[in-house]
């Protein structure tokens, strides 16, 4: 992408999705000049938060942020992600990967 293209923040609400986290890091393409990946973990019963931390360390080339959701529900998680985002364009990617990460640039 060209230097003047917009930056993009991809918000990922994640609850009990430890098994999908590595695929998000591997499959999410660069979108715009810079792609920021913001995870909002929401009271998981599995090790989702720890897996996100591990993947962030494995992918230092990506601009990543991780937050624990204090409220309840997806809307609350998305709102927190939007508040923490720095991109020109904000997108949402569900951690269950019902929408393939590769499809985001076309949106």
C-alpha positions, -999 to 999 in steps of 0.1 A, spaced: 0 0 0 11 36 -6 23 57 23 -7 80 20 -33 53 23 -54 51 55 -45 31 86 -68 4 98 -77 -9 132 -92 -44 133 -112 -50 166 -114 -86 176 -138 -94 204 -127 -128 218 -144 -150 243 -134 -187 246 -116 -186 212 -81 -198 222 -81 -222 193 -86 -195 166 -61 -169 178 -30 -181 159 -51 -183 127 -60 -146 131 -24 -136 133 -14 -158 104 -43 -150 81 -51 -113 86 -36 -94 57 -21 -60 58 -49 -35 52 -40 1 43 -8 17 52 -8 1 86 -30 -25 103 -35 -24 140 -49 -55 156 -69 -49 188 -81 -79 209 -107 -74 236 -109 -106 257 -142 -110 274 -143 -133 305 -131 -165 287 -133 -198 305 -103 -211 285 -68 -196 280 -78 -171 253 -60 -142 270 -28 -161 275 -28 -174 239 -33 -138 226 -3 -127 247 18 -156 233 8 -148 197 16 -111 202 51 -121 213 54 -144 183 44 -116 159 63 -85 169 61 -72 134 24 -65 139 10 -35 158 -11 -53 185 -31 -43 216 -48 -65 241 -75 -54 266 -96 -73 292 -133 -65 289 -147 -51 321 -183 -51 309 -204 -78 294 -214 -86 258 -200 -82 223 -212 -46 219 -193 -36 251 -162 -53 238 -164 -36 204 -170 -2 221 -138 -6 242 -119 -16 210 -131 14 192 -121 37 221 -85 22 220 -82 22 182 -59 46 164 -67 38 128 -85 59 103 -108 30 95 -123 7 121 -132 -29 113 -145 -58 134 -134 -94 130 -151 -120 151 -126 -144 168 -147 -174 157 -136 -165 121 -172 -168 107 -159 -141 83 -125 -151 69 -98 -125 77 -88 -126 41 -121 -110 32 -116 -78 52 -97 -58 25 -127 -62 2 -150 -46 27 
